[in-house]
Amino acid sequence: MGKPNPEKIDENYEEHQIFEESILLINAPSFDQAYEIAEKKAKECEDSYTNVYDQTVKFQFIESLDAFLLFEEDEFPSGTEVYSRFLHIPKEESLANVLSRYYPEVTEDETERIHKNFILRNRDFN
């Protein structure tokens, strides 16, 4: 965040922002509890620092998108990361545009989203 110190810009400086998508295995008795655990774990990883170009870099949780029931219980410890990717996005791109491009399910009508999440979260636990 912020403009780089012009005196420190070198051949390694890149004009982009990075988003990380991460998938975790969470052992929980319900989807709601799985979301709570995953969000708590993600928030524990939030951090910020000043990079070599005098810009603030933030690791910040944005949103949990999905949960799925796995039948292979007890094979993996809760919190195991099974997938992660980094998205290199131009700095001028807004968060709303990033979410709509890579995660269109986030930009659906809120009522429809709530309905879908209720079905997804509760169908196998109720």
N, C-alpha and C positions, 0 to 999 in steps of 0.2 A: 504494500500500500504506500502511496506517496510517490513522489518523483525521486529517481535515483540521484545520488550525488554525481554531477557531471565529471568531477575530477577522478572518480573511481570507476567509471565505465571502461570496460576492456572488451576484448574479443569474446569473452564468455557471457557477456550480458545479453539476455533475451527479453523481448517485450511480450510477455504472456503471463497468464495466471494459470494455476494448476488446481484441478479438482481431483480428489481421490474418491473412487467408488470402492466400497469394501463390503464383502459378504462374510458374515460370521455365523458360526453354529452356536446356538443358545439352547441350553437345556432348561425348560420351564414347563409348568403345568398348563399354561394357556398362552394364546397369542398375545394378549394384553401384557402379561408378565414378561414374555419374550421381548416385546417392544421396550418395556421399561428397562430390562437388563441391558439390551443392546444400546439404548440411548445413554444409559449411565456409563457404560464402557466407552462409548464414543466421546462423551463429554469429559471423561477422565483423561483422554488423549489430547484435549484442546491445549494449545500452547501458542506463544508468539515469541518472536525474536527479531533482532535487527540484522539484516544480511550484510554482506560485504559492500553493498552499494548504498548503505544507510536507509534502506526501506524496511518497513515493518512487515514481517511474514507471519500470517496467522493460520494455525490449524484449528478449524472451527467446525463443529457438527452442524449440519444443515437440516437433514430430515431422514427419518426411517421410511422406506418405501414399501417393503413387502415382508411377509413372513410365510414360511411354508413348513408343514409338518413332515419330519423325517421319521421313518419307521425304524431306522437303525439306531436305536437309543443306546447310550452308554459306550458307543464305539469311539467317540471323539470327545475330548474335554470341552465343556461349555466355554464359549468365547473363542474357539479356534477359528482363525480366518481361513476361508477356503477360496477366496477370490479377491483380487484388488486390481484396480487400474487407475492410471493417472490420465486426466484429460488436459491437454495443453491448449488453452483458450486465449485468444487475443485479449489484452487488458481492457480494451474499450467495450468488450462484450459484457452485457449485463447478466446478473445472476438469473433473472427471469428468462432470458433468451437461452442460456445454457440449460436450465431445467426443462424448458419446452422442447429443445432439440434432442437432448439425451434422455430425458425422463418425461415424456409427454403425459404419463399418467398423473403427474403432479399438477398439471395445469387443467385437468378436467374440472367440470363444474363441481363445486364443493359438496353439494348434496349427493351427487352421484358417487363421488369419491368416498364419502362417509358410508354410504350404502355398501359399496364394494368392499371397503375395509372391514365393515361389520361382518359381512359374509365370510371373507377370507379369514378373519381372526377367530371367528366362532364356529365355523362349520364342523371342524373336527374335534372341538373340545366340549361341545354342548350335546 
